[in-house]
Amino acid sequence: RIDERSRARDAQIDKLAAVANDGRRNQRSRASLAVQSRAEEMRANAGKALELEPAAASFAELQEQQRVQYEKQQAQQMAEAQATKKRRSKRERSMERREKAKQREGKKQGKG
């Protein structure tokens, strides 16, 4: 039973590390680094939850998983927000350019 739990925890840690590495490759965001340091922290504290009695250990792991999930979600949302901000600003710039061009056209036609 303890082996099952530690195997599950190791898998979780590896998954986290992979997510953090992906995030760092795509975009060096603070969020992905936080996820990575979380994975390292989990690795360091690996045995602690298993020393608790089984019920407490599974509860602690559940809480841990939920927090990790939440942090990953936050990291993803931050990255998406930054990406859409960049996209939106590009789109807005091109819209403004078009507006100015239309105004210039209007002035030319008005004079002629």
N, C-alpha and C positions, 0 to 999 in steps of 0.2 A: 504493500500500500504506500509506504514511504517512497519506494522506488518509482511507483506510478506518478506520485506527486512531484518528485524532483525531476522526472523526465518531462512532465507537463510544464514545469516551471522553466526548465532549460529551453524547451521549444519556444515558450513565450519570450524568453530573453533573446533567443536567436532571432525571432521574428522582429522584436523591437530593434535590435541592432541593424537588421536588414533595412527596416523602415528608415532608421536614422541615416544609414549610409546612402540610401536612395535620395533622401531629402538633401543631404550634403552635396551629392553629385549634381542634382538638379538646381539647387539654390541653397547657398549657405545661409540658411535662416536660423535665427536664435532658437526657434521652436524645435527644429530637428536636432539641434545640438542638445537641447533640454531632454528630448526623448532618449538620445544616446547616453547622456550622463545618468539618466534614470535607469537605463539598462545596466550600466556599469555598477550603479549603486545596488541594484537588485542582485547582481552577481556577487558583490561584496557581502551582502547580507543573506546569501543563499540559504544557509542552514537554519537561520533563526526561526522561521515559521514552522519548520519541521520539528523543532524542539518542543513546541507547544503541544497541548493535547489535540488529537485529531479534529474535533469539532472547531476549536478555536483556530487551528491552523487553516482549515478549509475556509472559515469565515474571513480570516486575515487575507488569504489568497484571493478570495472573491473581491474583497475591498481593493486589494492591490490591482487586480485585473481591471476593475471598474475605473480606478484612478488612471491607470496606464491608458486605457481606452479613451478616457476623457482627454488626457494630454495629447494623445495622437490626433484626436478629433480637432482639438484647439490648434495644433500645429498645421494640420491640413487646412483648416479654415483661414488661418493667417496667410498661408501661402496662396490660397485661392484669392483672398481679398487683395493681396498685393498684385497678383496677376491681373485681376479684373480692373484694378485701379490704373495700371499701366495701359491696358487695352482701352479703357474708357477715355483716358486722357488723349490717346492717339486719335480715337474716333472724334472726340470733341474738337481737337485741333483741326482735323480735316473738315468738320462741319463749319467751323468758323471761317476757314479758308474759302469754302464754297459761298458762305453768306457774303463775305467781302467781295468776292468776284461778282456775285449777283448785283450787289449795290453799285459796283463800278459800271457794270453793264447798264443798269438803270440810269445812271448819271449820263453816260455817253448817249444813250437813246434820247434822253430828255433834252440835251443840248442840240443834237442833230435834228 
